[in-house]
Amino acid sequence: MAEDRGTALVSFRLPRALLEGLDALVEIGLYDSRSAAIRRALELLLEKHKG
């Protein structure tokens, strides 16, 4: 994995419907980018399942 400023590049596939939903959140300004939205979603998921 390439690392830059404490981050790692991750590549994965999404169903088109999820990508469209993600893009809609960015388009309405809820997030600055797809990456920002995905980071936040993962933060929330990890918080929820924290032991």
TARABEL-V568654 format. One line per field, one symbol per residue. psi: psi as a letter, one per 40 degrees, with the letter a starting at -180 (. if undefined). burial: 1 if it has 9 or more other C-alpha atoms within 8 Angstrom, else 0. A space follows every 50 residues. Layout:
# TARABEL-V568654
psi: ???
burial: ???
This chain:
# TARABEL-V568654
psi: hhihfeiihhhiiiiddddddddddddeedididddddddddddddddeh .
burial: 00000000000000000010011011000010010110000000000000 0
